Every structure is written in structure tokens, then in C-alpha cells.
Amino acid sequence: MKKTLGTAVASLALIASGATLGSVSLVTPAFAASTSHTMMAHKWHGTIGMVHAMMGGHGSFTLEVGSKSYTVDYTTMTKFAMGSSKDIKAGGMIGVTGTLSKNIISATSLSI
């Protein structure tokens, strides 16, 4: 949605100003930077709300950070800095490093 909106705004700006092709490169990187920033890894600290059943090598749980709630997806490739997948229990404190897409965090590292 942001990428489509950014493209539309950039197109309207070019039409309104009668800009040349050279200014397109000045407008586009700003939108590319904002979308790549959302894909950077961040760290969240919170409480485990509800643990979902582990299906094969894929598991998930609900992470509550203040008043917000996220779903955290992890796999057997996820690094555990402290603890293990057996330590993921409702009510426990956890630190999650990963990327956020909508309301789902794809975990790269967990610390229990």
C-alpha cells in the first residue's frame, strides 16, 4: 500500500511541476528508503500472551508489548540467544529480534 501510494504521489508531483526525467531519481529514493526501513530488524520486549501449537519446524505465539499485540513466527532456524523453544510459555518475558510485516513479526532471534 505504501509503495503504491508513494508511486502515485511521485507521479502527481512530476506532472504538476513539469519535471524532467532527472528529477525522478530525486523523488524515488525517498520512497524506497521508507519501505526498506520497515524491513530492517528491530527488537521488541514483552510478555508471551498465547502460545500456538508447533507444526513441524514452525511455531508462533502472541507477543504483548504495552497495549499492542503481535504474532511472532519462528522456525527451527531461529537463533535462541537465551533459553529454547521449550521455555516459550504464556506469561513469560521475552525479547524478539525480527522484521515486522503488518502485525506479524518474523523472528530471527529470541531471548527468553
Secondary structure, 3 states (H helix, E strand, C coil): CHHHHHHHHHHHHHHHHCCCHHHHHHHHHHHHHHHHHHCCCEEEEEEEEEECCCECCEEEEEEEECCEEEEEEEECCCEEEECCHHHCCCCCEEEEEEEEECCEEEEEEEEC
